[in-house]
Structure formats: structure tokens, C-alpha cells
Amino acid sequence: MNIQNKKLYYKFFDLERASLFFGDEELNLYANQILNLIDSFSKESDDSIIDQNNIHQLIFDNRTIGYFREYKNKGTIEFIDRYLADIPDWLRSLILPNFLDLKELRSIIKNDLINSKQQLYRYYLSDKAKSIYGADRADLYAYYVENLESADFPHKYAINNNGSESYICGKKLFGSFHNHTNYSDGRCKISELRKLAIECGREYVGISDHSKIVNGVKEDDLFKQIEEIDKLNRLSRPTILKSIECEILSDGSLDFETKILAQLDYVIVAVHRDVCMTKKEATKRILKAIEHPESNILAHPSSRIYKRNIGLYLDMYRIIDACVQNNVVVEINGDPLRLDLDPKYVQYAITKGAMFSLDSDTHTQKSFYNINNAIRIAEDNNIPIESIINLKTKTELFKTTFNK
């Protein structure tokens, strides 16, 4: 799903969640229809659904045509904004993310006379909640309520960067690893990312599109991409590295078979869905993926997105320990909405001897430079330069980091 479609999808997703909470069945049905329309269109096309031709081919009611045109011209839909504005701030932060059962939440708020986030947090810590959900699940819900507003998000690193070469401690980066193309939800062609890498003086650039279960590449797409990369690599530098951001499924297994992953230069593993898990379940899931023989980099370890997805409830110290033990690199993701690994865990990872990748999570040409946010986190936390894989040559990478 391209970025524009994804943003529009989120707009109607917010409407779907709010209307479900308020029991507005007609509006909820309408929101779901639009979500299905955007999702179906995005599976068939890389185009923006709000382009003029697509609007008239796909949509037959004037209301939706009007909303889509408004979003194209203004970047928002005022009807949805007004609908959401009527929800108190503390409640909005609970309703919009897809964590809690909204019908159940509405019942709790009504029956237990809850009118603040603090009261709801205390409810989930109560013996009553533990008897209903079990101790682990009640603890998970309390964690959600406590953290949904992202009060400790490291905003000072959330900078939208302009194009520039990337240095850390005066040393120039040889390359980056986490870059998406139009094979999945990125806007850039592989050749365009190659050009950006040339402009930044990189020795290599990794291509790591999403895997199939998160609307990414299927096996045939991946083999086609490999062929395209092989052709481009016949040119001069930079070398284009073959990779994938492979989804960690809910049981900890990976979205592609080992024999396919083994054909790539390295494998990034990450979570993007099914995050509603207890701390024990989520930690077990990530540990299993880290132990997979083809796993090389753990991307955005908590899977958080600022005020959209609180992410997995993890024992992050065990996750870092496992990465060190299994020669898996810990990513510091420079996307301004992620900034993950959270800086508060970096010092622990350094003391344990973790290796780090500093990366951009590229989806557009501009976001190629998000890597500079990760660099700032690394510099502020004094990560040793020998622990940063972006400062390794391609030869060094394949002798050490990607040689499991």
C-alpha cells in the first residue's frame, strides 16, 4: 500500500474505530466499506486511489467522491475531524489504536463510572479485572492505558531531514540496510534508491521490502527483484544488497521459508501486525525469530508508531541479550514516528556488546535521510564506532556480521 493510500486508510480507520465505540452502526458499516475498497485497490495497484481517474472508476456515490477529493486537496476530511473532535483526549487515545475491544471498553466505562485514564488504569490493575481477563491479560491492558499517549517518546530526535550525506563521529557511512521500494509500499524504484546512494557516496545500499503477509512481495516478486538487482549490480558502485523485511508471525516463525531467505544477502525481521499479546507471549515470539538461522537484523524492536501503535509489550532486556547471543544486529530506526530501539535501552545494549544498524526505514526519497535521526541517537549515547555495522565495508559485513 503506497504512502498516500495508507494515510487515507488511517483516516477512515479512525472513523471506523470511533463509530464502533459510539455504536453508530450505519457509519461504522460505511467506514468499513471504504477500508475494504482502499485495501482491495492497493493489492491490485501501486497507484494512488485518490487520482482523478481512479475515483471515477471505483466510486459511485457522491459523498465518497467528495471526501476523496477533499483529502486530495486538503490532506484531511473535515467531517471525520469534527467527529473525532467530540471525543475527550484521554478517551481518543484509547479508541483509535486497534488494541482494546471497543464494545467491552464502552461497557466498562459505563458500568464502572470511569471518566479518566487514571481510573481505567486502576480498573485493569484491580482484582476484578484480573478475575475477568487473567493476570497477564489485565496487566497488558493496564500497560496499554498507561502508555498509549506516548509521554516518554524521544521527540528531540524526531526530525524531518533534508538531503545530506551521513557521518557519525566524523566517519562516513558505507551504507544502509532498511529501504523499501515500489515492490511493496515504497515510492522509489530500486534505480532511484541506487541514485540516492551514489549522491551520498555509499558503497552499498540494501533493498528490504515487506514480506507477503503485510501486503509485500510474494516469492515470485522477490525473484523478479533479485534479477533486477543483479542487472543493476553489473554497473559500477554502489552494490545493491538483496534483502527483505520478513514479518515475524504471531508464533515467532517467519513469513518465508528458510530456503528462500538463504538466497538473500541478509534478512531483516520485524513485527507490523498482531501486537495484542501479553508480555510473555510477545517476548517468546521475538526470541524465536531472533534464533532463526537466517535472521540478521531485528528492525524497530518494539514495533511502535507514535500515537498509532504502542507496540509490543516486551522484556526488551531479554530481547537484547538474545540478539547478542545469536549474532543478530539491533536496529535503531530513524523514522520520526518510530525512533526504535528506544534510546533508553541503548546503554544496556552497549554494555552487552550488541551490534547496531542505524537506518532510515526508507519509503520515499526524503525518508532516505531519516538515518540522520538514528545517527543522533547513536552519538548522544556514545555507541562505539566498531559496534555500528554501517561503518563496515561490504567485505567486512560478509566476513562477520552476515556470516552466521
N, C-alpha and C positions, 0 to 999 in steps of 0.2 A: 504494500500500500504506500503510494507516494506521500510526501510530507503534507501537501495541501489536502489530499483526501483524508489523511489521518487527523488533521486538525478539525476538519468539518465533522468527521466521525465522532471525535471527542465532544464537539458541541452538542450533537444530538444524543450522545451517551449521557451527558449531564441532564438533558431534558428527560431522558428515559428513567434515570435514577430518581430524579425529583418527583416526577409524576407517579412513579411506583410508590414512593413513600407517602404521597398525599392521597393515594387511592384514586387517582384520576385515570380511569381505565381507558377512556377514549383517546386521551392524549398519549398515554403510555403505548397503546397499540400503534398510533401514528409514528411515534419516535422509533419504535422497533422496526416498523416498515422501512423507514429511512435508513436505519443502521444496516438492515439486510441489503438494501439497494446499494449503499456505498460499498459494503463488503463484497457483494457479488460482482459489481463493476470492477473493483480493484483486483479481483482474482483473474479477470479476463483482460485487463488493460493497465498499462503504466500511465495513461493519460489522467489529467485532472477531470473529475466528474463535473466540475462547475464550468468547464469550457462551453461556449455557446452551443455548439453542435451537439454535445453530449446531453445538455439539459433538455433540448427539444426531442431528442431521440428516446430518452429514458423516462421522462417525467411528463405526466399528462394532466396533473391538477395545477391550477394557477397558484395556489398557496405555496406549494413546494418550489415551483419555478421562481416565485417571488423571494422566498427565503434564500435559495441558492444564488440568485443574482445579487441580493443584498450582501451575502457573505463574500462574493467575489469582489464587490465594490468597496465594502467597508471593513471586511475582515471579521465581522461579527453578525449576529442575528438578534436584533433588539428585543423581539418577543421572548426569546429564551433568556436573555439577560434580565429582563423585567421579572420573569417567572422565578428565576433563581434569587433575585434581589430580595424577595419577600421572605427568604429563609434566614433565620438568625445565623450569624457567622459560625458559632460553635456547632450548630446542627449541620450546616452546609458541609463542613469538613468531614463529617461522618457519613453523610448521604452520598456524596459524589463518588468517592472511591468505591470500587467493587469488592468490599470486604464483608460487610455485615448484611444479614438478611433484613431487608427494609421493613417488611411486614411485621417481623418479630420485633425490630427496633421500635417501630411505632407503638406496638402493644406495650413494650416495657416502659416507654416514656409516658404513655397514658396511664397505665395501671399503677406505676410506682411514683407518679407525680414528679418526674425528673425534668428539670428545666436548666441544667447546666452540664458542661462537660465533666466537671469535678464530681457531680452527683452520679453521672453514668459510670465514671471510672470506679467510684466506690461500690457501685452496684455489682460490677463484674468481679470485684475482689471479695464480695460477700459470700457467706456460706450458702445463701440461696442460689446464687449464680453457679457456684461450684457443684451444687447438688443437681442442677439442671443440665449443665454442659460438661461436667467433669473438670477437675482442677486444671489440667493442661489447656483445655479449650477456653475456659474462663480467663486464665492468665493471658492467652493470646488476645482475647477481646480487650482486656484491660490495656495490653501493650498497644493495640491499635488506637484506642481512645486517647491514651497518653501522648502518642507520637504523631498523630495524623496532621497536626498543624506544623510539623517540621520546624519546631522552635530552635533546634540546635543545628540547622542546616548551615554549612560554611559559606555564607553569601559572599564573603570577600573574594572568593575565588571564582565566582560566577560572572565571568566577563565575556562579552561577545567580542572575539578577537578579529582584528584586521589582518590581512595577509602579511606575513613576515616569516623570515627564516627562524628556525628554532634552535636555541642554545640553552645549555644548562651548565652553570658554573664555568662559563666561558668555552665550553666544549660543544661542538656542533653535533646534532643528532644524525646518525646514519640512516634512520628510517623510522617508520611507524607500522602498526600491525592491524589496527581495528578500523577498517574502511569499507563502507557499503557502496554498491553500485546500483545501476538500474536493473540488475538481475534480481534484486529484491526490493527494498524500499528506499534506496538511494536515488538521487537525481543525476549523478555523474556516470558517464561511461568510464570503462576501465582506462581508455586512452586519455580521458580528461584528468583522471587521478594521476596517471603517469606524468602528464604535463605539469601538474601541481608539484609533484615530487622533484621534477627537473628544476623548476623555478626555485625550490627550497634547497637544491643541492644535495638531495638524498641519494644514497647508494642503492636503497631498495624501498619498496612500498608494498605492504601486504593487502590483499583483497580478501575480505571476510564477510561475505553476505550471510543473511539469516538462513537457517535451515527450513525444511519444508513445513513443519507443523505450525510455524509462525508466519505463514504466507511468504516463505522464502524459496530458495532454489530446491528443486527436486533433483534426483540423481542425474537425469538427462541434461538438465540445465547446468549442473555442476561440471559435467564432462564437456559440454559446449564451452563453458567459461574457461576450463583448463586449456582447450585448444586455442582459444583466443589469446590467452596469456602466453602460451608457447610461441605464437606468431609474433607478438609484441616483443618478447624477450630475444628475438633474433636481431633486434635493433640494439643500439648502444644503451648504456645505463640510463636510468636505474633498472635494476632487476625487479620484476613484479613477482612477488611471492604468492603461492596458492594456499588459500586457507578457507575457513568457514567459521562463522559464529554458530556453533552447534547447540541447539536447545537441550538443556538438561530436563528430561521428562520428570513427571512427578515422583516416579520411583527411583530416580537417580541415574537411569540409563540414558544413553544419548540418542539423538534423533536420526543418526545414520549408522550403518553397520561399520564395524571396525575395518573391514577390508577396503571400504571406500575412503574412510578417514586416513588410512595409511598411505594413500596416494598423494596426500597434500603435504606441503612443506611444514605446516604446523596447524594445530587445531585450537581455536578459542572455544571455551564452554561457558554458557551463561543461562540465566533464567529470565523469561519475559512474561510467563503466564503461570496460573495455578499457584499463587503465592500464599493463599489462605491455609497455612499449615502451622501446627504447633512448633515450638522451638525444637523439640526432639525430632519431629518429622522433617522439618526443613534442614536441620543440621545433618541428619542422616542422608538426605537427598544430595546435598552438595558434596559431602565426604565421598560418597560412592562415585560421583562424577570425577572428582579430583583423582581418585585411584584408577580411573580408566587408563589403560596403557597409551592411548593416543592423545590424552589431554595435555596441552602445553601452557595455556594461559587461562586464568579464571577472570572473566570480564565483569565489570561493575558488580562486585561480590554480593552486595545486599539486594541488588536489582531495583533500588529505589528510584523514583522520579518525583521531583519536588512537588508537593501538594497534589499529586496524582496517584502515586503508588508508594506506600510506605515501605514496601519491600518485604523481604523475608525476615522472620524473627529467628535470628541465628545466634549460635555461640561462635562469634567471629574469631575468638582466640583459638578454638579447635580447628576452624577452617584454615587459619594462617599456619598453624602447626602442620596440618596435613599437606598444604601446598609445599612447605619446605621439605617434608619427608618424601614427597612424590615428584620433586623437581618440576613443580607447576608454578609458573610466574603469576604474581598478583598484579592485576591491572589497577592503575589509578586513572579513572576515566574523566576526561576533561570537559565532557558535555556539561554546560552550565546548569542543567536540571538534574544531573546525576552526582558529579564530584564524588566518586565512589571507586575505590576504597575510601571510606570516611577518614579524614585526616587524624581523627582521634585514635585510630588503630595503627597508624604508620610507625610510631616509635616501637610498639610491641613487635611489629613485623621486622623492623630493622634489627632488633636485639636477637630475634630468632634466626637471622640470616636469610630472610626472604629475598627473592629476586623480584624486581618491579618492571612493568612496562608502563610507559607514560603515553597515553593515547587520546585520540580525538573523538572516536565513535563517529566518523565522518558519514554524513548523509547528503551534504551539499558542498559546493566548493568553499563557501565561507566556513563551514564547520570543520574543514580540514585543519584549521588553525586553532581549534579547541584544545589541541595538545598543549598550548601555552598555559592553560589553566592547570593542567596536570604538572607541568614543569614548576609552576609557582608553589604548588603543594609540596613537591619534592625538595625544592630549595629551602622552603621555610622549615622543613622537618629534617634537613641535613641528611638526606638519603645518600649513602656513599656512591660515588660515580661507578664503582665496579659492580654495584648491585642493580644498575639500570641497563636493561638489555638493548634499549635504543642506541646506546653508546658502543655496542658491539658491531664489528663488521659482519658481513654476511657469512664469511668463512668461520668466524668465531661463534656465531649463532649455531651453526650446524655441527660444530665440534663439541659444544657444551649444552646450551640451553635447549635446543631442539633435538638432542641426541639422547633419547631415553632407552 
